[in-house]
Amino acid sequence: MIKMLSLFSGIGAFEKALENLKVDYQLVNYCEIDKFASYAYSVMHGIS
């Protein structure tokens, strides 16, 4: 399992790619300064 910290996350395209490739990972946290991208990230990935 990969433990991951996502920086400059955007909407989480990298994380979505890992899911599509069936890579086992654990997201520790993410960081995004843009409030709209951060909201989209949390909705798409089911996190607060």
C-alpha positions as CSV (number, residue, x, y, z in Angstrom):
1,M,0.0,0.0,0.0
2,I,1.2,3.5,-0.9
3,K,0.7,6.3,1.7
4,M,0.2,9.5,-0.2
5,L,0.2,13.2,0.5
6,S,-1.2,15.1,-2.4
7,L,0.2,18.6,-2.9
8,F,-1.2,21.1,-5.5
9,S,-4.0,18.7,-5.9
10,G,-6.4,20.4,-8.2
11,I,-9.4,18.2,-8.6
12,G,-7.5,15.0,-7.9
13,A,-6.8,13.7,-11.3
14,F,-3.7,11.7,-10.1
15,E,-5.7,10.0,-7.4
16,K,-8.5,9.2,-9.9
17,A,-5.9,7.6,-12.2
18,L,-4.6,5.5,-9.3
19,E,-8.2,4.3,-8.6
20,N,-8.7,3.5,-12.3
21,L,-5.4,1.5,-12.4
22,K,-6.5,-0.4,-9.2
23,V,-3.4,0.8,-7.2
24,D,-3.8,0.3,-3.5
25,Y,-3.1,3.7,-1.8
26,Q,-4.1,5.6,1.3
27,L,-4.5,9.3,1.1
28,V,-3.1,10.9,4.2
29,N,-4.1,14.5,3.2
30,Y,-4.4,16.8,0.3
31,C,-3.5,20.5,-0.2
32,E,-5.2,22.9,-2.7
33,I,-5.4,26.7,-2.4
34,D,-8.2,27.2,-4.9
35,K,-11.5,26.9,-3.0
36,F,-13.5,25.7,-6.1
37,A,-10.9,23.0,-6.9
38,S,-10.8,22.0,-3.2
39,Y,-14.6,21.7,-3.1
40,A,-14.6,19.6,-6.3
41,Y,-11.8,17.4,-4.9
42,S,-13.7,16.7,-1.7
43,V,-16.9,15.9,-3.6
44,M,-15.2,13.6,-6.2
45,H,-13.2,11.7,-3.6
46,G,-15.8,11.6,-0.8
47,I,-13.7,13.4,1.9
48,S,-14.2,16.5,3.9
